[in-house]
Amino acid sequence: MSAISELRAAAAFLSPLGQPAGPASSAVTPTPRTMAYFPLVGAAIGALVGLAWKQAEHSSSRFLAAALAQAADCGLTGALHLDGVADTADGLLAHVPAKDRLDIMAEPGVGAFAVTAVGVALMTRVAALAALEPSPALLAALYCSSRSVMVIGARSVPYARKEGIVTAFLPSGSFPPQTRPGPVDQALLAAVGGAVAALGLASAVAGRRGAVSVVAGWGAAGLVLESARRRLGGYTGDVLGAAGVACETLGLVVAAQGTRSPHG
């Protein structure tokens, strides 16, 4: 598959805007190399959300502009990763035996843990955005970082299911604990490069605070992935989405520290 096709597959998976307008049969099937383009697509989504945020603040209050920016995020991502937050919260936090957690995450309904987690994530993100000056570049860095973390997690933590939505993205269709990526894994290399680029861009935009926000986001994502490894035996597609949201959200919170008051 060509690089353009892989990019299209990554965009189609991460955003409704990247999905083909024609019949479903015209969609590009992802491969393990598709994940190499996740950081780039993430940066593009972040930049678009940032532009919507910046435009909204010209004619709206800070809180309304922040809320509209979050609405733009939901539109551009199809709320895919927030759905991951909901399912992951129900699976990891439910008081049930370990063997039942994956079944809970596969159910279409949501429970109290899911509602709470999504609500807290949305409120926190809007509040952090409201405390920041609109910056498409900062959001591009944080969104690039979060998608890079998703890829690194997918290549370093076992897949918890025998088969699922992530299967097509994995080397040889699976990634059991005893297997490790080969010496040349384009997706992993691109993800590491994306993480470094995100760190550099955030530093250029917000200095030390920007760098710390990216690193803090990595820690939040790592905590989600480690919790999944302990409670589920590995990650799922939902867990990757939750890790990405955690990465972005804590990054926004750290970036907002010491900035202007939303009432100033």
N, C-alpha and C positions, 0 to 999 in steps of 0.2 A: 504494500500500500504506500502511496506517495506521501510526502510530508504534508501537502495540502489536504489530502484525504484524512490524514491523522488529525490535523488541526480541526477540520470540520467535525470529525467524530468527537473530539474533546469539547468543542463548542456546543454541539448538539446535546451532549450529556450534561454539561454544566449550566446551560441556559436555554430557555424556550426559544430565544431569538436565533439560536444556532440550528434549530431543528428544521428540516426541509418542509417547504410549503406543500409539496406534492404528496402522493401516497406514502404510507409508512415503508413500503418496500424500497423506496429510494433513499432511505436513511443509510448512513455509512456504518458498518459494523466495527466496533472498537477492537483494538488489538493491544497487547502489552505495551507497544510503543506509543499508544494514544496518550497515556498519562504523561509523557514527556512534554505535552503542550498544556497541561493543567496550569502551571504557573503563569504562562503567557495569557491564557484565557482569563484566569483570575485577575491579573493586572488590568486587563481590558474592562472587565466587569466593575472592578473597583474605581477605575477612572470615570466610567459612565455614571456610576452612583455619585461620585464626587462632583461631576459636572451638574447633575440634577440638584444636588445639595447646594452648590454655589449659586445656581440660577434661582432656586427657591428662596434663598435668603435675601435676594434683591427686593422681593415684594412681600415677604412674610416675616413673622417673628422667628426668633432663633429656634424655639421649640417646634413650631410648625414646620420650619425648614428641615429640622432634624427628623421629624416624623415623616415628611415627604421623602427624604433621602432613604429612610428605612423602607418606605413603601416601594421606592424605586428598586431597592435591593431585592425585595420579595418578587417584584415583577421580572427583574432580569435573571433571577436564579430559579424562578418558579417555586420559591420557598422550599427547594429541595433539601437544603441543609437544616432548615428549621424543622422539617419533618424528621430528619435524623436526630435532632435534639430531643424531640418528643418521644420517639421510639426508644432511643438510648436511655433516657431518663426512666421510662417505665421498666426497661429490662434490667438496668443496673441497680436501681433503687428499690424495686419491689421486694417485699419480704417473702420470697419463695425459694424453693430449692434451686440450685444452680442449673439443673437439667431443664427447668421450665423457662428460664430467662429468654432463650432464643425464640421459643414459641410465643411468648408474650410480645416480643418485638416484631414478630411476623403478623400479628393480628392487626386488622385495619383500624380498630377503635383505639382511643387514648384514655389514659387514666389520670388521676390527680397529679402524679409526679410529672407527667408530660405537660399538662396544662401549666403547672407551676414553673417548670423549667423554661418553657417557651415564653411565658409571661415575664419572668425575671430577665431573660436574655433580651427581649424586645425593649423593656423599660430601661435596662442598663445601656443598651446601645443608643437609644434616643437621647438619654440624659448626657451621655458622653459626647455625642455629636453636637448637642446644643451648647456644650461648654467649649467647643473647638471652633476655630476659624475654618470655614469651608476650604478643603484642600484635596483636589482630585489626586494629586501626587501621593499624599499620605495614604489615602484609601487604596490607591493602586499598589502601594508597597504592602499594606496589611493584607489585602486580598491575594496578592501574589504569594505572600508568606504562608497564608492559610492553605492554599492549594498545594504549595510545595510540601507542607507538613503532611497533607493527606497522602501524597505519593510516597514520601519517606516512611510513613506509618504502614502503608500497604506493602512496602518492600522489606520491612524490618520486624513486623509482628505477624504471627500466624493468622490465617483466615479461619474464622470460627465455624463456617458452614462448609458442607461438602460441595455445595453449588449455590450460586446466588448472583446478584446483579454485578458484583465485582469480578466474577470469575473470568470474564472475557479480557479483563485488563491485566491479568496475572500471567507471569511466565509459565508456559506449559499448562495453562488453565487452572492451576492451583498453586498454593504456597504453604505447604505443611511446615510444622516447626523444624523438621530436620533438614529442610531445603533452604538454601540461600541463593540470592541472585548470582548470576555468572559474573565473571570479571568485568564484562562490559554490559551494563544495563543502562540504556539510553534514558529511560524514564527516571531512574534514580539519579543519574548524573545531572539531568536537566533540573530535577527537583532541588538538588544541593545548590546548583547554580542559581536557581530562582530564589532560594532562601538567602543566599549571599547578596544577590542583587536587591532583594527587598530590604535587607539590612542597610545596604549602602544608600538606597533611595530615601529610606526613612531618616537616616542620619543627615543626608543632604537637606531634607525638608525641615526637620525639627531638631536637628542636632542630637545631643546625648539623649534627650527625652524620646526622640524618635527611635533611636537604636534600642533603648531599654524597652520600648513598647513592643518592638518586634521580638526581642528575646523573651520577654514576659509571655507573649503569645505562644511561643514555642513551648514554654513550661506548662501552660494551661492545656495545650493540645496533648502534650506528653502525659499529663495526669489522666486525661480521658482515656487515652490508649492503654495506659498501664492498668487502669481500673477495669477496662474491658478484658485485657489479657488475664487478669486475676479472676474475674467473675464469669466471663464467657469462654475463656480459653483462647481468646483472640479477638480480632475486630470483625465488624461487618460493614456494609456500605453505610448504614445508619451511623455507626460509630465514627467513621471517617468524616461524615457530615458534621456530627456533633463536635469532633475535635477541631474542625475548621472554624465553626462558629465560636468555640471557646477561644481559639487563637485570635480571631478578629476582635472579639468582645473585650477580652482583657487588654489587648493591644490598644483599643480605643480608650479604655479607662485609664491606662497608664499615660497615654498621650495627652489626655485631658487634665492630668494633674498639674496644678500650678498655673492653669490658663485662666482666662477671663471668667467672671461669673456670668451665668446665663441671664441675670437680671441687670448686668452692668451696661 
